Amino acid sequence: MSDLLDDVVTRLFTDRVTPDLLHAAETGRWPAELWDAVEENGLTLPLVPEAKGGAGGTWGDAHVVMRAAGRHAVPLPLPETIVAAWFLTESGLEVPSGPMTLAPVHRGERLRLARAGNGWTLSGTAARVPWGRSAKHVVVVADPDARPHVALVAAGDYRVTEDRSLGLEPRDTLVFDGAAVAAAAPIGARVPPDAVWFYGALARSAQMAGGLDYLVGQTTRYATERRQFGKPIGAFQAIQWQLAILGEQAAAAGMAAAHAFRAADRGDPAFEIAVAKVRVGEAAGIGASIAHQVHGAIGFTHEHALQLVTRRLWSWRAEFGGEGWWAARLGRSVAARGADALWPFLTAR
């Protein structure tokens, strides 16, 4: 299934995600036809059971879609929709059609879910929500009592203040002022209370790994085409050395992200997500630097596709916790287990 899925997403994104489409999206134009094609091909619901209209796949299948989305810089909330649909399904709620996003995305923010007759209302502010203006629904994890809940809020029931990331993707502030909740339920047993933070980091790791795949291909190709002193610049040892480092970083990032998704299928991915966000984030920084060094000034120009990916890499690297936050969490978890437990714990994963 993963091989078939990879063929579908690669063909779809290669044909439809053009530089012109990306530039238009960065000016605020919603790529409606691209979203319709993604939804028609079932790419938004790989984790939803077949009985509920999904593909009945695994996190490994979701990894294929998210990594391809990063490799092609797909200007859609596709990873957010995949994760949101899983939250809803695991909590026994129906998954609506259309793009979705997640909130809140910062650990210090809390949204208040309160009873209102037979239903619920939601209050509070969530900043820098990915694709907030474009989502038809927002999936929220809130804690109205002793047990966290998953809540679904429709667009139009909250205020949106628009903003953008370095990658020129929407990162909007959503204000819920007693907003009507379309549906709510106690959080599923496999969904942790800080699920938005963890699974948001998981999604960004896959996207960055995909972006690094693009950097390897694009930079290697450019190094064989660009000639200096009578030969391709890729023939110079200094460039070859940099390309080798870039390939090494991309391979390590891809392995870390893939392993985190395999852990998600096992049901206990917290350690692997932390490792992936650190390792992939570091690789994104190193990889983008090398790619721009090899390309020279042309890689920064509006007309060149390289900056469409590197700007997103820099943005995704900081979202849902940067390397510093996740590294500190890893350090605390290792210290809590004790030195003697580290090697057995690692080899058991």
Solvent accessible surface area in square Angstrom, and as a share of the most:
residue,aa,sasa,rsa
1,M,116,0.52
2,S,47,0.30
3,D,116,0.60
4,L,128,0.64
5,L,22,0.11
6,D,57,0.29
7,D,77,0.40
8,V,45,0.26
9,V,0,0.00
10,T,52,0.30
11,R,142,0.52
12,L,20,0.10
13,F,0,0.00
14,T,84,0.49
15,D,99,0.51
16,R,104,0.38
17,V,16,0.09
18,T,55,0.32
19,P,70,0.44
20,D,114,0.59
21,L,43,0.21
22,L,11,0.05
23,H,34,0.15
24,A,21,0.16
25,A,15,0.12
26,E,11,0.05
27,T,111,0.64
28,G,55,0.53
29,R,166,0.61
30,W,81,0.28
31,P,16,0.10
32,A,50,0.39
33,E,135,0.61
34,L,3,0.02
35,W,9,0.03
36,D,71,0.37
37,A,8,0.06
38,V,0,0.00
39,E,55,0.25
40,E,143,0.64
41,N,75,0.39
42,G,31,0.30
43,L,1,0.00
44,T,4,0.02
45,L,41,0.21
46,P,3,0.02
47,L,18,0.09
48,V,1,0.00
49,P,55,0.35
50,E,133,0.59
51,A,106,0.82
52,K,91,0.39
53,G,59,0.57
54,G,16,0.15
55,A,36,0.28
56,G,42,0.40
57,G,18,0.17
58,T,68,0.39
59,W,9,0.03
60,G,22,0.22
61,D,7,0.03
62,A,0,0.00
63,H,20,0.09
64,V,26,0.15
65,V,0,0.00
66,M,1,0.00
67,R,52,0.19
68,A,0,0.00
69,A,3,0.02
70,G,0,0.00
71,R,55,0.20
72,H,39,0.17
73,A,1,0.01
74,V,6,0.04
75,P,1,0.01
76,L,5,0.02
77,P,0,0.00
78,L,0,0.00
79,P,2,0.01
80,E,8,0.03
81,T,2,0.01
82,I,1,0.00
83,V,1,0.00
84,A,0,0.00
85,A,1,0.00
86,W,11,0.04
87,F,0,0.00
88,L,0,0.00
89,T,15,0.09
90,E,43,0.19
91,S,13,0.09
92,G,58,0.56
93,L,21,0.10
94,E,131,0.59
95,V,35,0.20
96,P,34,0.21
97,S,90,0.58
98,G,11,0.10
99,P,5,0.03
100,M,0,0.00
101,T,0,0.00
102,L,3,0.01
103,A,0,0.00
104,P,18,0.11
105,V,11,0.06
106,H,76,0.34
107,R,101,0.37
108,G,76,0.73
109,E,39,0.17
110,R,173,0.63
111,L,9,0.04
112,R,151,0.55
113,L,8,0.04
114,A,50,0.39
115,R,159,0.58
116,A,51,0.39
117,G,75,0.72
118,N,158,0.81
119,G,30,0.28
120,W,32,0.11
121,T,37,0.22
122,L,0,0.00
123,S,27,0.17
124,G,13,0.12
125,T,66,0.38
126,A,0,0.00
127,A,30,0.23
128,R,88,0.32
129,V,0,0.00
130,P,3,0.02
131,W,15,0.05
132,G,1,0.01
133,R,74,0.27
134,S,21,0.14
135,A,3,0.03
136,K,115,0.49
137,H,34,0.15
138,V,0,0.00
139,V,0,0.00
140,V,0,0.00
141,V,18,0.10
142,A,6,0.05
143,D,87,0.45
144,P,40,0.25
145,D,82,0.43
146,A,109,0.84
147,R,126,0.46
148,P,22,0.14
149,H,13,0.06
150,V,0,0.00
151,A,0,0.00
152,L,11,0.06
153,V,0,0.00
154,A,29,0.23
155,A,49,0.38
156,G,72,0.69
157,D,63,0.33
158,Y,20,0.07
159,R,143,0.52
160,V,59,0.34
161,T,87,0.50
162,E,110,0.49
163,D,72,0.37
164,R,107,0.39
165,S,8,0.05
166,L,102,0.51
167,G,0,0.00
168,L,55,0.28
169,E,6,0.03
170,P,13,0.08
171,R,3,0.01
172,D,0,0.00
173,T,36,0.21
174,L,0,0.00
175,V,32,0.18
176,F,3,0.01
177,D,113,0.59
178,G,40,0.38
179,A,6,0.04
180,A,62,0.48
181,V,19,0.11
182,A,68,0.53
183,A,33,0.26
184,A,23,0.18
185,A,15,0.12
186,P,57,0.36
187,I,11,0.06
188,G,8,0.07
189,A,112,0.87
190,R,148,0.54
191,V,5,0.03
192,P,45,0.28
193,P,90,0.57
194,D,51,0.26
195,A,0,0.00
196,V,8,0.04
197,W,27,0.10
198,F,12,0.05
199,Y,8,0.03
200,G,3,0.02
201,A,0,0.00
202,L,1,0.00
203,A,4,0.03
204,R,2,0.01
205,S,0,0.00
206,A,0,0.00
207,Q,11,0.05
208,M,0,0.00
209,A,0,0.00
210,G,0,0.00
211,G,0,0.00
212,L,0,0.00
213,D,38,0.20
214,Y,46,0.18
215,L,0,0.00
216,V,47,0.27
217,G,33,0.32
218,Q,24,0.11
219,T,0,0.00
220,T,59,0.34
221,R,118,0.43
222,Y,30,0.12
223,A,0,0.00
224,T,83,0.49
225,E,116,0.52
226,R,106,0.39
227,R,134,0.49
228,Q,72,0.32
229,F,172,0.72
230,G,62,0.60
231,K,85,0.36
232,P,39,0.24
233,I,21,0.11
234,G,16,0.15
235,A,49,0.38
236,F,62,0.26
237,Q,150,0.67
238,A,67,0.52
239,I,37,0.19
240,Q,87,0.39
241,W,160,0.56
242,Q,36,0.16
243,L,32,0.16
244,A,65,0.51
245,I,44,0.22
246,L,1,0.01
247,G,27,0.26
248,E,107,0.48
249,Q,17,0.08
250,A,7,0.05
251,A,69,0.53
252,A,34,0.26
253,A,0,0.00
254,G,5,0.04
255,M,127,0.57
256,A,15,0.12
257,A,0,0.00
258,A,19,0.14
259,H,58,0.26
260,A,0,0.00
261,F,1,0.00
262,R,116,0.42
263,A,0,0.00
264,A,7,0.06
265,D,64,0.33
266,R,134,0.49
267,G,51,0.49
268,D,86,0.44
269,P,14,0.09
270,A,32,0.25
271,F,26,0.11
272,E,6,0.03
273,I,0,0.00
274,A,0,0.00
275,V,54,0.31
276,A,0,0.00
277,K,1,0.00
278,V,22,0.12
279,R,66,0.24
280,V,0,0.00
281,G,0,0.00
282,E,72,0.32
283,A,0,0.00
284,A,0,0.00
285,G,14,0.14
286,I,72,0.37
287,G,0,0.00
288,A,0,0.00
289,S,49,0.32
290,I,9,0.05
291,A,0,0.00
292,H,12,0.05
293,Q,120,0.54
294,V,10,0.06
295,H,6,0.02
296,G,32,0.31
297,A,86,0.67
298,I,82,0.42
299,G,0,0.00
300,F,129,0.54
301,T,53,0.31
302,H,117,0.52
303,E,143,0.64
304,H,30,0.14
305,A,33,0.26
306,L,0,0.00
307,Q,14,0.06
308,L,1,0.01
309,V,7,0.04
310,T,0,0.00
311,R,38,0.14
312,R,2,0.01
313,L,0,0.00
314,W,84,0.29
315,S,11,0.07
316,W,4,0.01
317,R,75,0.27
318,A,73,0.56
319,E,31,0.14
320,F,11,0.05
321,G,8,0.07
322,G,24,0.23
323,E,28,0.13
324,G,55,0.53
325,W,83,0.29
326,W,0,0.00
327,A,47,0.36
328,A,48,0.37
329,R,68,0.25
330,L,30,0.15
331,G,39,0.38
332,R,145,0.53
333,S,28,0.18
334,V,41,0.24
335,A,78,0.60
336,A,91,0.71
337,R,103,0.37
338,G,29,0.28
339,A,91,0.71
340,D,137,0.71
341,A,37,0.28
342,L,64,0.32
343,W,179,0.63
344,P,78,0.49
345,F,36,0.15
346,L,73,0.36
347,T,83,0.48
348,A,85,0.66
349,R,70,0.26
